[in-house]
Structure formats: structure tokens, C-alpha cells
Amino acid sequence: MMNDKLKQQTQFNALLKGLMKGLAILVLCQFYQTNLHAGEAEALFVAGNKAYKSKEYDKAAQAYQQLINDGYKTADLEYNLGNAWYRQGSIGQAVLHYERALVLDAKHDAAAKNLAFIRSKINAEIEPLPEFFLTRWWHSARAGMGASSMGILALVCWWAGFGALTFRVLGKTRNHKKWGLIAGLSLLIISILPLGLAWSSMAYQKNSEQAILVQKTAILRSSPEENAQEVETVAEGTKLNQIKKMEGWWQVSLENGEIGWLPENAMERI
């Protein structure tokens, strides 16, 4: 009986040792693969910067785009790609990547300045409609803090609210109970605001429903047909709000409120 138990224990120890060895090998392989990919990404980034300095802007754009395709999506990388496209004379692609940089980091000053410079030229004939002050405030608040920061703030307010509500139960005096209830409910209500901003920020980053015209020019038409009535000529780099899609066309609205249809391949979503 003792020999059987000893044999089973030895087999169990051997199995456990094998599992631990396999796990260690797996961790080492993952570590090696991660570092290998990081090294390749760094080399590609350096190559892109070198090509840009040598005025080989097409090669620089290819290197930066490859990094983004591989999952290395950052505001600085989008900004660099925008610069590379601008140097090649592709205003639409430059605007697209500056906009994407600002989606990832609303406080990216360099991208904002370059974008403002380009927009002062391409949007000279498009007068934006005035934005409702609450909408403007919401967009500014959403851009002012990252989604994670707003989420943390909402969580802090939420738990602080529940903490204050405990005074409603544990408070020794009527006054403690009263203010515990008021503070608790107030904090829970306040937590809705940063939670809403966090959700809005994440939704905007995932799908902004905005696009940039990347063709030199395009004709905004009254319906999704090539021979439909012309509404307006839209310049490269113009920002569009996508409304609905239909058989290779997008119904869009311009910043001046004009609505019409453009070919799907004329634009790229931010």
C-alpha cells in the first residue's frame, strides 16, 4: 500500500515537473518573441525617420504605415505619417493622419497646429455652422481628459458615494444620516458625467463617424448616382460627417450643413 502511494506521488511529481518545465519554455518563447517584435518595430521606426530626413518621404510613409498595421498605433506615429504624406503633396492623407493623431491624443499640439494650417486653406470657402454651446462644451470636456482618466474619476465618485451612504445607516445622529444621504446621492449622480464622457471618448476613438476626403476633388451629389444633380465641389482634405451608406456611396454632411452623396472610395474614415 505504501509502495503504491509512493509510486503515485513520484508520478505526480514527475508530471508536475514536466508541466513547470513546459510553462517555463512557453514563457521564455513568448518573452523572446515579444522582444524580437519590439526590436523589429524599433528598427522600422528608425528606418522611417532616416528616410524622412533623407527626403525619401514615400519610404518613410511605408515604414510608419507598416508599424501602424502591426498594431503600434500612437499619436506620434500618426503625426509622423501625416508629415510624410504632406511632404508628398497628399493633403487628404496628411489631414487624415493628423486627425487620427488627435483622436489618440487630443493635446497633441504639433498635429493640431499642422491641421489648423492646412484647414485655413482648404476650408476657405466652407463656413462652419455655429456649434451649440453644450455640444461644444461636451466635445471640449471629452478631449480634455483621456477615457481612462475619466473612467477612474467616475469610479472614485461612485465608491465615495457609496461610502457616504454608509453614514445614512451607521451615522449616530440625525444630522449625520441626513448629510450622508445627500452627499452619497450627489456623488453617485456626479459620477454619471465622467462615466458618460469616458464612454463617449471610447466610442469616438472606435468609430468617430467622420471621414476625410482623400481625392483631389469630388462632386457632392443630390443622390447616390453618377448622373445625379451636382450640389457642391468638395476639396481634398475636407472633413465629412458620414450619415448612411448605400451601394458604394456615403451620404455625408459638410461643416456648413450641406448634405449630399459622395463615392465611398473618395474618403477614409478617421
Helices and strands as residue ranges (DSSP letters): H 2-53, H 57-69, H 75-87, H 91-104, H 109-122, H 133-144, H 147-170, H 174-190, H 192-206, E 210-213, E 217-221, E 230-235, E 239-246, E 249-253, E 259-263, G 264-266, E 267-269
